[in-house]
Amino acid sequence: MLASSPFLLGDRSLFVDYNLYGVLGNYLFNGKTRSPGLKHLRQWHQVMNSNSKIGVTSCSVHGTERGEQS
């Protein structure tokens, strides 16, 4: 999936991207576990991480896009 597009299901982040980002965040939280050595997953996580640091939240659910900047 991530080899052919920047996000899981296309060219923009969707709810599923934020779900996976949260799961990985919980997995990596303690600092003892490391991200899997998967190139595309690592790149995707860096993009999602930079989006969360600038306070951008955007998701699309059932074809309706919602985006806000905090």
C-alpha positions in Angstrom: 0.0 0.0 0.0 2.6 2.6 1.1 4.9 1.7 -1.8 2.4 3.1 -4.3 0.9 6.1 -2.4 2.0 8.4 0.4 -0.9 7.4 2.7 -2.6 4.0 3.3 -5.4 4.4 0.9 -4.4 7.3 -1.4 -2.8 10.7 -1.7 -4.2 12.2 1.5 -4.5 11.0 5.1 -7.7 9.3 6.1 -9.1 8.0 9.3 -7.3 4.7 8.9 -3.9 6.5 8.7 -4.6 8.1 12.1 -5.7 4.8 13.5 -2.5 3.1 12.5 -0.5 6.2 13.7 -2.1 5.8 17.1 -1.3 2.1 17.3 2.3 2.6 16.4 2.5 5.5 18.8 1.4 3.2 21.6 3.8 0.5 20.5 6.8 2.8 20.4 5.8 4.9 23.5 8.1 3.3 26.0 11.2 4.0 24.0 12.4 0.4 24.3 10.7 -0.9 21.2 11.8 0.2 17.7 9.9 0.9 14.6 10.1 -2.1 12.1 12.7 -1.6 9.5 10.2 -1.1 6.7 11.2 1.8 4.5 7.7 2.9 3.4 6.2 2.5 6.8 9.1 4.6 8.3 8.6 7.3 5.7 4.8 7.3 6.3 5.3 7.6 10.1 7.7 10.5 9.7 5.0 12.4 7.5 2.3 11.6 10.0 4.5 12.6 12.9 5.3 16.0 11.3 1.6 16.6 10.6 0.8 16.0 14.3 3.5 18.4 15.4 2.1 21.3 13.4 -1.4 20.7 14.7 -3.1 19.7 11.5 -5.9 17.2 11.8 -7.7 16.1 8.7 -9.6 13.0 8.0 -12.1 11.7 5.5 -15.0 9.5 6.5 -17.4 8.0 4.0 -16.4 10.6 1.4 -16.8 13.6 3.6 -13.6 15.5 4.3 -13.1 17.3 7.5 -10.0 19.3 8.3 -9.1 21.8 11.0 -5.9 23.5 12.0 -5.4 24.0 15.8 
